Amino acid sequence: MPDDAPEQGDAQDSLAELAKQVANVAEQLAASHARAQARERVIDHLHAEVERLRVGEQALLLRPVITDLQSLRRDLLRQAETLPEQIDSAQVSSLLVSFALSAEQALERCGIVPVRPAVGDAYAARQHTAVKILDAETETQHETIAEVVSEGYLDTNTDRVTVPARVAVWRWKPVEETPSPIGQEETVD
């Protein structure tokens, strides 16, 4: 029996050491879990702050457009209330042009300007959309603008066309000559 006593003591020491290590691992695990929870709270807080900033930034960016749209709406309503009973097409046209200019100013405040091609300008696929193809009368008209259907828009910050102008384009088709028959003799009557 005396021989078993040292083995039991070693087993108890090993068991105590193992229990101490398990307790140490449990403490480390609990500390790691607490750090993970703290990180999650920080991430949630940062996410909420980013969302608040995004909403604020959007409102700040859209403020000039919102202000211009409110002014345009107010002007439209005021004009609608004060229109004379008899209004001719020239007056309507003038009124609509003034509202279009108000919209243009709102776009310019956002860095967008109209692209106004002219008849005779060279057609450029990046700036224009061909909505109609017309047969050119001369070869010099080939790939030039025959008619402007609508203006386009350019972002001045990026120098890129956001909406291409819609145009009709001239295309030259050379007249094919009919070949004379080879080897056929003309008969004279």
Secondary structure, DSSP 8 states (H G I E B T S, - for coil): -TTHHHHHHHHHHHHHHHHHHHHHHHHHHHHHHHHHHHHHHHHHHHHHHHHHHHHHHHHHHHHHHHHHHHHHHHHHHHHHHH--SS--HHHHHHHHHHHHHHHHHHHHHTTEEEE---TTSB--TTTEEEEEEEE-SSGGGTTBEEEEEE-EEEETTTTEEEE-EEEEEEE----------TT------
